[in-house]
Amino acid sequence: MKLTKQEVEKIAKLSRLELSESEKKQYAAQLSDVLEYFEKLKEINTDKIETTAQVTGLENVYREDEIDQFDQQNELIEQAAETDDDLIKTKSIF
């Protein structure tokens, strides 16, 4: 499956990437190769293969959430550049 220049431009726009003309050609070829590989994978018969999401047998290890007392809160607030009551003021990120 060959990607067109317009399809690469659309993908770049969705990814918020600015690409030069040479990069568009390069990525069109590379992405087309990846899609061709997926087409090959579709040809493999997997009817007798059991569905799995984890093949190593490892399992997640969880711990209990525990609340630790933190006695130095006031000391930290005092060190902040700007505060409002018991809160640290920061610059907006929006």
C-alpha positions in Angstrom: 0.0 0.0 0.0 1.7 3.2 -1.2 0.9 6.4 0.7 0.3 9.5 -1.3 1.9 12.9 -0.6 -1.5 14.2 0.6 -1.8 11.3 3.0 1.6 12.0 4.5 0.8 15.7 4.8 -2.5 14.8 6.6 -0.6 12.5 9.0 2.0 15.2 9.6 -0.7 17.8 10.3 -2.4 15.5 12.8 1.0 14.9 14.4 1.8 18.6 14.3 4.9 18.1 12.4 6.3 20.4 9.8 8.0 18.4 7.1 10.1 19.5 4.1 9.4 18.1 0.7 12.3 15.6 1.0 11.0 14.4 4.4 7.5 13.9 2.9 9.0 11.7 0.2 11.1 9.8 2.7 8.3 9.2 5.2 5.9 8.3 2.4 8.3 5.5 1.4 9.0 4.4 5.0 5.3 4.4 6.1 4.4 2.6 2.9 6.9 -0.2 3.7 5.4 -0.5 7.2 1.9 -0.8 5.8 3.0 -3.4 3.3 4.5 -5.4 6.1 1.1 -5.4 7.9 -0.5 -6.6 4.7 1.9 -9.6 4.8 1.0 -10.3 8.4 -2.7 -10.4 7.5 -1.9 -13.5 5.3 -0.8 -15.6 8.3 -3.3 -18.1 9.5 -3.9 -17.6 13.2 -7.1 -19.6 13.6 -5.5 -22.1 16.0 -3.5 -19.5 17.9 -4.8 -18.6 21.3 -5.3 -14.9 22.0 -2.8 -13.6 24.4 -1.6 -10.2 25.6 1.4 -11.4 27.7 3.7 -14.1 26.7 6.4 -14.1 29.4 4.3 -15.3 32.3 5.1 -12.2 34.4 2.4 -10.6 36.5 2.0 -7.1 37.8 3.0 -6.6 41.4 0.9 -4.2 43.4 1.4 -2.7 46.8 -1.1 -1.3 49.3 -1.4 2.5 49.2 -0.3 3.8 52.5 -0.5 7.4 53.8 2.8 8.7 55.2 2.7 11.6 57.6 4.7 14.6 56.4 5.6 17.0 59.1 7.7 19.5 57.1 4.8 21.0 55.1 5.0 24.4 56.6 8.8 24.5 56.1 8.3 23.8 52.4 5.6 26.4 52.0 7.8 29.0 53.7 10.6 28.3 51.1 8.3 28.9 48.1 8.6 32.1 46.1 4.9 32.9 46.3 2.2 31.6 48.5 -1.5 32.1 49.2 -2.6 30.9 52.6 -1.2 27.3 52.8 -0.8 26.9 49.0 2.2 27.4 46.8 1.5 29.7 43.8 2.9 28.8 40.4 2.7 30.1 36.9 -0.3 29.0 34.9 0.4 26.2 32.4 -2.4 27.1 30.0 
